[in-house]
């Protein structure tokens, strides 16, 4: 893998983590009795996977 590719993938991973974090925050802060827009456990799993990919790049 070339350095430029790795840097692009790293930037994409960081952006994806931030987006997932925002989605997780929205899903975690809902009114009592309402359903979250997305399953928080699924989002956490996606964040963990993305972080693992980022760590491989670093």
C-alpha positions in Angstrom: 0.0 0.0 0.0 1.3 3.4 -0.9 1.6 6.2 1.6 -0.9 8.3 -0.2 -3.5 5.5 -0.1 -2.9 4.9 3.6 -3.3 8.6 4.4 -6.6 8.7 2.4 -7.9 5.6 4.2 -6.8 7.0 7.6 -8.7 10.3 6.9 -11.8 8.3 5.7 -11.7 6.1 8.9 -11.5 9.2 11.2 -14.4 10.8 9.4 -16.4 7.6 9.6 -15.7 7.3 13.3 -16.9 10.9 13.9 -20.1 10.2 11.9 -20.8 7.0 13.8 -20.2 8.7 17.1 -22.7 11.4 16.2 -25.3 8.8 15.2 -24.6 6.8 18.4 -25.2 10.0 20.4 -28.5 10.6 18.7 -29.5 7.0 19.3 -28.5 7.1 22.9 -30.4 10.3 23.8 -34.1 9.6 23.2 -37.1 10.4 25.3 -38.3 7.8 27.7 -40.7 5.4 25.9 -39.5 6.2 22.4 -37.4 3.9 20.2 -33.9 5.0 19.2 -33.6 5.7 15.4 -30.8 3.1 15.2 -29.7 0.2 17.3 -26.8 1.5 19.5 -25.2 -2.0 19.8 -24.9 -2.1 16.0 -23.3 1.3 15.9 -20.9 0.4 18.6 -19.8 -2.7 16.6 -19.3 -0.5 13.5 -17.2 1.9 15.5 -15.1 -1.0 16.9 -14.5 -2.4 13.5 -13.6 1.0 12.1 -11.2 1.7 14.9 -9.5 -1.7 14.4 -9.0 -0.8 10.7 -7.6 2.6 11.7 -5.2 1.0 14.1 -3.9 -1.4 11.4 -3.2 1.6 9.2 -1.3 3.4 11.9 
